[in-house]
Amino acid sequence: GAPGEAALAPPAIFPLLFLKAVRRTLGGIPNGGVLAKYDLQFGAPLQTGGEVEIEVSIADKYVRRDRPFVVVRFAIDDADGERALTGLKTIMWPTGPGEG
């Protein structure tokens, strides 16, 4: 098809916004970190070219089979404060507590 302008942001934008927010708030996912699980709840569509607000927090940390996991909670709102996405992403951390 011919290139054109879209009014709504595609769903693929949400992982990118998540990664940018995690880098700014938590310093990013360390090398060797693996996305183990995610749960996304979609809300209002995002308009292209608009501002967004992203909240990021640690929801849980645990060890399973000697591997550390971190659960990151996040929410993305549009410029009007309407919720576009909430989610949890579980990341298998590359090192255990107190290790490099």
KELO-211772 format. One record per residue: residue number from 1; residue in three letters; y, x, z of N, C-alpha, C, CB in turn. Coordinates in steps of 0.001 Angstrom, whole numbers. Glycine has a CB too. Layout:
KELO-211772
<pt nr="NUM" rest="ALA" n_north="Y" n_east="X" n_up="Z" ca_north="Y" ca_east="X" ca_up="Z" c_north="Y" c_east="X" c_up="Z" cb_north="Y" cb_east="X" cb_up="Z"/>
...
end
This chain:
KELO-211772
<pt nr="1" rest="GLY" n_north="-1174" n_east="793" n_up="0" ca_north="0" ca_east="0" ca_up="0" c_north="1252" c_east="845" c_up="0" cb_north="-10" cb_east="-907" cb_up="1156"/>
<pt nr="2" rest="ALA" n_north="2341" n_east="210" n_up="-234" ca_north="3641" ca_east="879" ca_up="-259" c_north="4131" c_east="1087" c_up="1171" cb_north="4674" cb_east="56" cb_up="-1078"/>
<pt nr="3" rest="PRO" n_north="4784" n_east="2238" n_up="1423" ca_north="5360" ca_east="2450" ca_up="2760" c_north="6447" c_east="1426" c_up="3044" cb_north="5932" cb_east="3876" cb_up="2888"/>
<pt nr="4" rest="GLY" n_north="6581" n_east="1095" n_up="4298" ca_north="7610" ca_east="142" ca_up="4693" c_north="7864" c_east="235" c_up="6184" cb_north="7208" cb_east="-1285" cb_up="4308"/>
<pt nr="5" rest="GLU" n_north="8796" n_east="-536" n_up="6642" ca_north="9140" ca_east="-551" ca_up="8056" c_north="8352" c_east="-1656" c_up="8752" cb_north="10667" cb_east="-750" cb_up="8254"/>
<pt nr="6" rest="ALA" n_north="7871" n_east="-1347" n_up="9938" ca_north="7140" ca_east="-2335" ca_up="10732" c_north="8030" c_east="-2828" c_up="11865" cb_north="5819" cb_east="-1736" cb_up="11292"/>
<pt nr="7" rest="ALA" n_north="7908" n_east="-4104" n_up="12193" ca_north="8695" ca_east="-4672" ca_up="13287" c_north="8044" c_east="-4408" c_up="14641" cb_north="8878" cb_east="-6173" cb_up="13082"/>
<pt nr="8" rest="LEU" n_north="6701" n_east="-4318" n_up="14656" ca_north="5962" ca_east="-4122" ca_up="15900" c_north="5246" c_east="-2775" c_up="15878" cb_north="4951" cb_east="-5267" cb_up="16121"/>
<pt nr="9" rest="ALA" n_north="5220" n_east="-2134" n_up="17036" ca_north="4519" ca_east="-858" ca_up="17165" c_north="3008" c_east="-1100" c_up="17131" cb_north="4930" cb_east="-131" cb_up="18479"/>
<pt nr="10" rest="PRO" n_north="2250" n_east="-244" n_up="16457" ca_north="798" ca_east="-417" ca_up="16425" c_north="175" c_east="-59" c_up="17775" cb_north="181" cb_east="446" cb_up="15312"/>
<pt nr="11" rest="PRO" n_north="-999" n_east="-605" n_up="18078" ca_north="-1659" ca_east="-295" ca_up="19355" c_north="-1915" c_east="1198" c_up="19566" cb_north="-2968" cb_east="-1034" cb_up="19438"/>
<pt nr="12" rest="ALA" n_north="-2010" n_east="1967" n_up="18493" ca_north="-2254" ca_east="3410" ca_up="18614" c_north="-1104" c_east="4142" c_up="19315" cb_north="-2476" cb_east="4015" cb_up="17233"/>
<pt nr="13" rest="ILE" n_north="48" n_east="3504" n_up="19462" ca_north="1174" ca_east="4148" ca_up="20136" c_north="931" c_east="4286" c_up="21638" cb_north="2455" cb_east="3359" cb_up="19887"/>
<pt nr="14" rest="PHE" n_north="114" n_east="3395" n_up="22226" ca_north="-69" ca_east="3403" ca_up="23676" c_north="-715" c_east="4696" c_up="24208" cb_north="-914" cb_east="2221" cb_up="24077"/>
<pt nr="15" rest="PRO" n_north="-1771" n_east="5225" n_up="23571" ca_north="-2303" ca_east="6509" ca_up="24062" c_north="-1275" c_east="7638" c_up="24004" cb_north="-3527" cb_east="6904" cb_up="23252"/>
<pt nr="16" rest="LEU" n_north="-443" n_east="7641" n_up="22976" ca_north="591" ca_east="8677" ca_up="22877" c_north="1624" c_east="8542" c_up="23990" cb_north="1284" cb_east="8610" cb_up="21514"/>
<pt nr="17" rest="LEU" n_north="2056" n_east="7308" n_up="24258" ca_north="3006" ca_east="7096" ca_up="25353" c_north="2390" c_east="7493" c_up="26692" cb_north="3459" cb_east="5626" cb_up="25394"/>
<pt nr="18" rest="PHE" n_north="1114" n_east="7160" n_up="26890" ca_north="408" ca_east="7541" ca_up="28120" c_north="400" c_east="9053" c_up="28287" cb_north="-1036" cb_east="7003" cb_up="28109"/>
<pt nr="19" rest="LEU" n_north="15" n_east="9784" n_up="27238" ca_north="-63" ca_east="11245" ca_up="27337" c_north="1304" c_east="11873" c_up="27610" cb_north="-650" cb_east="11826" cb_up="26055"/>
<pt nr="20" rest="LYS" n_north="2346" n_east="11358" n_up="26977" ca_north="3695" ca_east="11878" ca_up="27240" c_north="4092" c_east="11643" c_up="28691" cb_north="4722" cb_east="11221" cb_up="26300"/>
<pt nr="21" rest="ALA" n_north="3803" n_east="10440" n_up="29199" ca_north="4160" ca_east="10121" ca_up="30583" c_north="3363" c_east="10967" c_up="31568" cb_north="3929" cb_east="8634" cb_up="30864"/>
<pt nr="22" rest="VAL" n_north="2087" n_east="11187" n_up="31304" ca_north="1264" ca_east="12017" ca_up="32191" c_north="1764" c_east="13465" c_up="32181" cb_north="-228" cb_east="11961" cb_up="31762"/>
<pt nr="23" rest="ARG" n_north="2166" n_east="13953" n_up="31030" ca_north="2701" ca_east="15318" ca_up="30958" c_north="3983" c_east="15439" c_up="31782" cb_north="2972" cb_east="15717" cb_up="29488"/>
<pt nr="24" rest="ARG" n_north="4857" n_east="14441" n_up="31695" ca_north="6126" ca_east="14494" ca_up="32433" c_north="5941" c_east="14320" c_up="33934" cb_north="7069" cb_east="13429" cb_up="31918"/>
<pt nr="25" rest="THR" n_north="5029" n_east="13443" n_up="34344" ca_north="4909" ca_east="13139" ca_up="35764" c_north="3883" c_east="13985" c_up="36501" cb_north="4566" cb_east="11711" cb_up="35932"/>
<pt nr="26" rest="LEU" n_north="2780" n_east="14313" n_up="35831" ca_north="1691" ca_east="15029" ca_up="36502" c_north="1433" c_east="16417" c_up="35917" cb_north="426" cb_east="14212" cb_up="36425"/>
<pt nr="27" rest="GLY" n_north="2241" n_east="16828" n_up="34965" ca_north="2025" ca_east="18134" ca_up="34337" c_north="959" c_east="18107" c_up="33259" cb_north="1649" cb_east="19145" cb_up="35379"/>
<pt nr="28" rest="GLY" n_north="476" n_east="16937" n_up="32905" ca_north="-515" ca_east="16803" ca_up="31846" c_north="-1931" c_east="16833" c_up="32361" cb_north="-333" cb_east="17881" cb_up="30838"/>
<pt nr="29" rest="ILE" n_north="-2857" n_east="16665" n_up="31447" ca_north="-4282" ca_east="16766" ca_up="31750" c_north="-4666" c_east="18222" c_up="31532" cb_north="-5153" cb_east="15786" cb_up="30855"/>
<pt nr="30" rest="PRO" n_north="-5293" n_east="18861" n_up="32511" ca_north="-5611" ca_east="20281" ca_up="32345" c_north="-6630" c_east="20513" c_up="31231" cb_north="-6139" cb_east="20855" cb_up="33653"/>
<pt nr="31" rest="ASN" n_north="-6601" n_east="21721" n_up="30660" ca_north="-7578" ca_east="22091" ca_up="29645" c_north="-8979" c_east="21861" c_up="30179" cb_north="-7397" cb_east="23557" cb_up="29212"/>
<pt nr="32" rest="GLY" n_north="-9808" n_east="21248" n_up="29391" ca_north="-11170" ca_east="20953" ca_up="29817" c_north="-11326" c_east="19580" c_up="30437" cb_north="-11625" cb_east="21980" cb_up="30785"/>
<pt nr="33" rest="GLY" n_north="-10221" n_east="18864" n_up="30665" ca_north="-10301" ca_east="17502" ca_up="31177" c_north="-10865" c_east="16580" c_up="30100" cb_north="-8911" cb_east="17008" cb_up="31645"/>
<pt nr="34" rest="VAL" n_north="-11631" n_east="15585" n_up="30513" ca_north="-12287" ca_east="14683" ca_up="29563" c_north="-12002" c_east="13236" c_up="29964" cb_north="-13825" cb_east="14948" cb_up="29508"/>
<pt nr="35" rest="LEU" n_north="-11600" n_east="12419" n_up="28998" ca_north="-11422" ca_east="11002" ca_up="29254" c_north="-12804" c_east="10383" c_up="29415" cb_north="-10615" cb_east="10308" cb_up="28106"/>
<pt nr="36" rest="ALA" n_north="-13102" n_east="9881" n_up="30608" ca_north="-14429" ca_east="9346" ca_up="30898" c_north="-14500" c_east="7835" c_up="30717" cb_north="-14832" cb_east="9708" cb_up="32307"/>
<pt nr="37" rest="LYS" n_north="-13379" n_east="7148" n_up="30986" ca_north="-13391" ca_east="5687" ca_up="30932" c_north="-11953" c_east="5196" c_up="30896" cb_north="-14159" cb_east="5077" cb_up="32149"/>
<pt nr="38" rest="TYR" n_north="-11749" n_east="4044" n_up="30280" ca_north="-10423" ca_east="3432" ca_up="30331" c_north="-10541" c_east="1925" c_up="30300" cb_north="-9550" cb_east="3919" cb_up="29168"/>
<pt nr="39" rest="ASP" n_north="-9523" n_east="1275" n_up="30845" ca_north="-9433" ca_east="-176" ca_up="30874" c_north="-7991" c_east="-527" c_up="30552" cb_north="-9883" cb_east="-768" cb_up="32264"/>
<pt nr="40" rest="LEU" n_north="-7761" n_east="-1243" n_up="29470" ca_north="-6415" ca_east="-1591" ca_up="29031" c_north="-6248" c_east="-3101" c_up="29012" cb_north="-6123" cb_east="-1001" cb_up="27641"/>
<pt nr="41" rest="GLN" n_north="-5103" n_east="-3564" n_up="29476" ca_north="-4746" ca_east="-4980" ca_up="29441" c_north="-3446" c_east="-5103" c_up="28653" cb_north="-4599" cb_east="-5580" cb_up="30894"/>
<pt nr="42" rest="PHE" n_north="-3541" n_east="-5657" n_up="27455" ca_north="-2375" ca_east="-5771" ca_up="26588" c_north="-1549" c_east="-6996" c_up="26950" cb_north="-2803" cb_east="-5837" cb_up="25121"/>
<pt nr="43" rest="GLY" n_north="-231" n_east="-6836" n_up="26847" ca_north="705" ca_east="-7920" ca_up="27105" c_north="1537" c_east="-8165" c_up="25864" cb_north="1607" cb_east="-7600" cb_up="28313"/>
<pt nr="44" rest="ALA" n_north="2841" n_east="-8198" n_up="26051" ca_north="3765" ca_east="-8458" ca_up="24949" c_north="3757" c_east="-7303" c_up="23951" cb_north="5186" cb_east="-8687" cb_up="25483"/>
<pt nr="45" rest="PRO" n_north="3889" n_east="-7592" n_up="22662" ca_north="3958" ca_east="-6510" ca_up="21673" c_north="5262" c_east="-5728" c_up="21826" cb_north="3837" cb_east="-7075" cb_up="20238"/>
<pt nr="46" rest="LEU" n_north="5211" n_east="-4448" n_up="21474" ca_north="6404" ca_east="-3596" ca_up="21518" c_north="7106" c_east="-3630" c_up="20173" cb_north="6036" cb_east="-2141" cb_up="21899"/>
<pt nr="47" rest="GLN" n_north="8418" n_east="-3770" n_up="20212" ca_north="9217" ca_east="-3677" ca_up="18997" c_north="9367" c_east="-2205" c_up="18626" cb_north="10611" cb_east="-4353" cb_up="19183"/>
<pt nr="48" rest="THR" n_north="9367" n_east="-1890" n_up="17354" ca_north="9580" ca_east="-499" ca_up="16943" c_north="11034" c_east="-120" c_up="17199" cb_north="9214" cb_east="-294" cb_up="15440"/>
<pt nr="49" rest="GLY" n_north="11239" n_east="1130" n_up="17527" ca_north="12584" ca_east="1650" ca_up="17741" c_north="13198" c_east="1302" c_up="19082" cb_north="13465" cb_east="1157" cb_up="16678"/>
<pt nr="50" rest="GLY" n_north="12478" n_east="584" n_up="19937" ca_north="13022" ca_east="187" ca_up="21224" c_north="12711" c_east="1198" c_up="22323" cb_north="12486" cb_east="-1167" cb_up="21611"/>
<pt nr="51" rest="GLU" n_north="13384" n_east="1045" n_up="23433" ca_north="13138" ca_east="1875" ca_up="24609" c_north="11969" c_east="1302" c_up="25401" cb_north="14406" cb_east="1970" cb_up="25497"/>
<pt nr="52" rest="VAL" n_north="11266" n_east="2168" n_up="26117" ca_north="10184" ca_east="1730" ca_up="26991" c_north="10330" c_east="2401" c_up="28344" cb_north="8803" cb_east="2047" cb_up="26371"/>
<pt nr="53" rest="GLU" n_north="9759" n_east="1779" n_up="29353" ca_north="9677" ca_east="2378" ca_up="30682" c_north="8204" c_east="2464" c_up="31036" cb_north="10483" cb_east="1547" cb_up="31756"/>
<pt nr="54" rest="ILE" n_north="7799" n_east="3637" n_up="31519" ca_north="6394" ca_east="3861" ca_up="31826" c_north="6264" c_east="4293" c_up="33279" cb_north="5779" cb_east="4920" cb_up="30877"/>
<pt nr="55" rest="GLU" n_north="5396" n_east="3613" n_up="34015" ca_north="5072" ca_east="3976" ca_up="35397" c_north="3690" c_east="4617" c_up="35396" cb_north="5119" cb_east="2722" cb_up="36354"/>
<pt nr="56" rest="VAL" n_north="3565" n_east="5740" n_up="36109" ca_north="2285" ca_east="6450" ca_up="36200" c_north="2030" c_east="6781" c_up="37666" cb_north="2286" cb_east="7754" cb_up="35318"/>
<pt nr="57" rest="SER" n_north="797" n_east="6540" n_up="38125" ca_north="431" ca_east="6912" ca_up="39488" c_north="-1063" c_east="7217" c_up="39537" cb_north="800" cb_east="5780" cb_up="40494"/>
<pt nr="58" rest="ILE" n_north="-1452" n_east="7915" n_up="40583" ca_north="-2869" ca_east="8195" ca_up="40813" c_north="-3445" c_east="7024" c_up="41603" cb_north="-3078" cb_east="9562" cb_up="41576"/>
<pt nr="59" rest="ALA" n_north="-4440" n_east="6357" n_up="41045" ca_north="-5052" ca_east="5206" ca_up="41702" c_north="-6216" c_east="5622" c_up="42583" cb_north="-5521" cb_east="4196" cb_up="40670"/>
<pt nr="60" rest="ASP" n_north="-6913" n_east="6701" n_up="42197" ca_north="-8093" ca_east="7107" ca_up="42954" c_north="-8494" c_east="8521" c_up="42541" cb_north="-9269" cb_east="6112" cb_up="42729"/>
<pt nr="61" rest="LYS" n_north="-9174" n_east="9198" n_up="43441" ca_north="-9804" ca_east="10493" ca_up="43163" c_north="-11168" c_east="10453" c_up="43827" cb_north="-8930" cb_east="11715" cb_up="43691"/>
<pt nr="62" rest="TYR" n_north="-12185" n_east="10937" n_up="43126" ca_north="-13522" ca_east="10959" ca_up="43707" c_north="-14368" c_east="12027" c_up="43021" cb_north="-14196" cb_east="9573" cb_up="43584"/>
<pt nr="63" rest="VAL" n_north="-15500" n_east="12333" n_up="43627" ca_north="-16446" ca_east="13295" ca_up="43068" c_north="-17760" c_east="12567" c_up="42843" cb_north="-16635" cb_east="14539" cb_up="44012"/>
<pt nr="64" rest="ARG" n_north="-18307" n_east="12738" n_up="41655" ca_north="-19608" ca_east="12160" ca_up="41321" c_north="-20420" c_east="13234" c_up="40601" cb_north="-19457" cb_east="10864" cb_up="40432"/>
<pt nr="65" rest="ARG" n_north="-21627" n_east="13460" n_up="41093" ca_north="-22506" ca_east="14504" ca_up="40525" c_north="-21793" c_east="15849" c_up="40460" cb_north="-22986" cb_east="14100" cb_up="39115"/>
<pt nr="66" rest="ASP" n_north="-21112" n_east="16189" n_up="41538" ca_north="-20380" ca_east="17454" ca_up="41677" c_north="-19241" c_east="17618" c_up="40672" cb_north="-21334" cb_east="18603" cb_up="41531"/>
<pt nr="67" rest="ARG" n_north="-18794" n_east="16530" n_up="40079" ca_north="-17677" ca_east="16590" ca_up="39135" c_north="-16512" c_east="15772" c_up="39695" cb_north="-18103" cb_east="16061" cb_up="37723"/>
<pt nr="68" rest="PRO" n_north="-15316" n_east="16362" n_up="39710" ca_north="-14148" ca_east="15610" ca_up="40196" c_north="-13605" c_east="14661" c_up="39122" cb_north="-13038" cb_east="16581" cb_up="40643"/>
<pt nr="69" rest="PHE" n_north="-13219" n_east="13463" n_up="39542" ca_north="-12623" ca_east="12471" ca_up="38660" c_north="-11288" c_east="12026" c_up="39249" cb_north="-13575" cb_east="11258" cb_up="38457"/>
<pt nr="70" rest="VAL" n_north="-10339" n_east="11743" n_up="38366" ca_north="-9032" ca_east="11221" ca_up="38758" c_north="-8788" c_east="9947" c_up="37953" cb_north="-7886" cb_east="12281" cb_up="38519"/>
<pt nr="71" rest="VAL" n_north="-8419" n_east="8876" n_up="38648" ca_north="-8107" ca_east="7610" ca_up="37986" c_north="-6584" c_east="7476" c_up="37959" cb_north="-8786" cb_east="6380" cb_up="38724"/>
<pt nr="72" rest="VAL" n_north="-6033" n_east="7389" n_up="36751" ca_north="-4593" ca_east="7282" ca_up="36557" c_north="-4259" c_east="5839" c_up="36200" cb_north="-4096" cb_east="8263" cb_up="35449"/>
<pt nr="73" rest="ARG" n_north="-3354" n_east="5243" n_up="36970" ca_north="-2876" ca_east="3877" ca_up="36703" c_north="-1537" c_east="4005" c_up="35969" cb_north="-2725" cb_east="3030" cb_up="38051"/>
<pt nr="74" rest="PHE" n_north="-1343" n_east="3169" n_up="34971" ca_north="-59" ca_east="3199" ca_up="34262" c_north="310" c_east="1814" c_up="33764" cb_north="-110" cb_east="4185" cb_up="33084"/>
<pt nr="75" rest="ALA" n_north="1599" n_east="1638" n_up="33549" ca_north="2137" ca_east="380" ca_up="33026" c_north="3277" c_east="727" c_up="32077" cb_north="2628" cb_east="-571" cb_up="34187"/>
<pt nr="76" rest="ILE" n_north="3342" n_east="-4" n_up="30979" ca_north="4390" ca_east="207" ca_up="29978" c_north="5149" c_east="-1101" c_up="29803" cb_north="3791" cb_east="698" cb_up="28612"/>
<pt nr="77" rest="ASP" n_north="6474" n_east="-1035" n_up="29981" ca_north="7351" ca_east="-2198" ca_up="29821" c_north="8308" c_east="-1956" c_up="28662" cb_north="8138" cb_east="-2487" cb_up="31129"/>
<pt nr="78" rest="ASP" n_north="8706" n_east="-3030" n_up="27975" ca_north="9700" ca_east="-2891" ca_up="26915" c_north="11102" c_east="-2831" c_up="27521" cb_north="9592" cb_east="-4061" cb_up="25906"/>
<pt nr="79" rest="ALA" n_north="12104" n_east="-2750" n_up="26668" ca_north="13494" ca_east="-2607" ca_up="27136" c_north="13963" c_east="-3796" c_up="27957" cb_north="14422" cb_east="-2420" cb_up="25955"/>
<pt nr="80" rest="ASP" n_north="13346" n_east="-4951" n_up="27774" ca_north="13719" ca_east="-6152" ca_up="28532" c_north="12923" c_east="-6292" c_up="29825" cb_north="13518" cb_east="-7390" cb_up="27677"/>
<pt nr="81" rest="GLY" n_north="12063" n_east="-5307" n_up="30117" ca_north="11262" ca_east="-5352" ca_up="31331" c_north="9983" c_east="-6162" c_up="31193" cb_north="12076" cb_east="-5909" cb_up="32441"/>
<pt nr="82" rest="GLU" n_north="9668" n_east="-6584" n_up="29985" ca_north="8436" ca_east="-7346" ca_up="29777" c_north="7255" c_east="-6381" c_up="29653" cb_north="8546" cb_east="-8247" cb_up="28510"/>
<pt nr="83" rest="ARG" n_north="6186" n_east="-6683" n_up="30359" ca_north="5007" ca_east="-5816" ca_up="30403" c_north="4269" c_east="-5837" c_up="29066" cb_north="4060" cb_east="-6251" cb_up="31539"/>
<pt nr="84" rest="ALA" n_north="4120" n_east="-4655" n_up="28464" ca_north="3412" ca_east="-4525" ca_up="27196" c_north="1965" c_east="-4070" c_up="27408" cb_north="4144" cb_east="-3540" cb_up="26284"/>
<pt nr="85" rest="LEU" n_north="1726" n_east="-3304" n_up="28490" ca_north="386" ca_east="-2776" ca_up="28721" c_north="242" c_east="-2337" c_up="30166" cb_north="89" cb_east="-1604" cb_up="27773"/>
<pt nr="86" rest="THR" n_north="-911" n_east="-2590" n_up="30734" ca_north="-1304" ca_east="-1984" ca_up="32000" c_north="-2670" c_east="-1373" c_up="31767" cb_north="-1322" cb_east="-3032" cb_up="33187"/>
<pt nr="87" rest="GLY" n_north="-2967" n_east="-338" n_up="32514" ca_north="-4262" ca_east="274" ca_up="32304" c_north="-4638" c_east="1269" c_up="33374" cb_north="-4290" cb_east="936" cb_up="30990"/>
<pt nr="88" rest="LEU" n_north="-5912" n_east="1600" n_up="33342" ca_north="-6483" ca_east="2660" ca_up="34169" c_north="-7226" c_east="3604" c_up="33234" cb_north="-7438" cb_east="2082" cb_up="35288"/>
<pt nr="89" rest="LYS" n_north="-7021" n_east="4884" n_up="33409" ca_north="-7783" ca_east="5881" ca_up="32658" c_north="-8439" c_east="6808" c_up="33668" cb_north="-6868" cb_east="6683" cb_up="31654"/>
<pt nr="90" rest="THR" n_north="-9738" n_east="6969" n_up="33544" ca_north="-10493" ca_east="7856" ca_up="34423" c_north="-10737" c_east="9153" c_up="33683" cb_north="-11839" cb_east="7208" cb_up="34878"/>
<pt nr="91" rest="ILE" n_north="-10302" n_east="10244" n_up="34297" ca_north="-10393" ca_east="11568" ca_up="33677" c_north="-11295" c_east="12451" c_up="34521" cb_north="-8986" cb_east="12213" cb_up="33516"/>
<pt nr="92" rest="MET" n_north="-12295" n_east="13049" n_up="33871" ca_north="-13130" ca_east="14032" ca_up="34552" c_north="-12352" c_east="15340" c_up="34544" cb_north="-14549" cb_east="14189" cb_up="33861"/>
<pt nr="93" rest="TRP" n_north="-11994" n_east="15801" n_up="35731" ca_north="-11187" ca_east="17001" ca_up="35893" c_north="-12072" c_east="18220" c_up="35664" cb_north="-10526" cb_east="17049" cb_up="37301"/>
<pt nr="94" rest="PRO" n_north="-11547" n_east="19306" n_up="35119" ca_north="-12387" ca_east="20457" ca_up="34787" c_north="-12804" c_east="21315" c_up="35979" cb_north="-11674" cb_east="21310" cb_up="33814"/>
<pt nr="95" rest="THR" n_north="-12142" n_east="21165" n_up="37117" ca_north="-12484" ca_east="21993" ca_up="38291" c_north="-12594" c_east="21109" c_up="39513" cb_north="-11425" cb_east="23109" cb_up="38527"/>
<pt nr="96" rest="GLY" n_north="-13280" n_east="21611" n_up="40501" ca_north="-13407" ca_east="20878" ca_up="41760" c_north="-12264" c_east="21157" c_up="42684" cb_north="-14696" cb_east="21217" cb_up="42443"/>
<pt nr="97" rest="PRO" n_north="-12202" n_east="20471" n_up="43797" ca_north="-11137" ca_east="20687" ca_up="44772" c_north="-11108" c_east="22139" c_up="45237" cb_north="-11314" cb_east="19752" cb_up="45972"/>
<pt nr="98" rest="GLY" n_north="-9941" n_east="22724" n_up="45185" ca_north="-9765" ca_east="24099" ca_up="45653" c_north="-10174" c_east="25167" c_up="44654" cb_north="-10536" cb_east="24293" cb_up="46894"/>
<pt nr="99" rest="GLU" n_north="-10683" n_east="24754" n_up="43482" ca_north="-11056" ca_east="25728" ca_up="42459" c_north="-9903" c_east="25916" c_up="41496" cb_north="-12325" cb_east="25284" cb_up="41702"/>
<pt nr="100" rest="GLY" n_north="-9899" n_east="27042" n_up="40771" ca_north="-8887" ca_east="27409" ca_up="39805" c_north="-8332" c_east="26298" c_up="39083" cb_north="-9391" cb_east="28332" cb_up="38872"/>
end
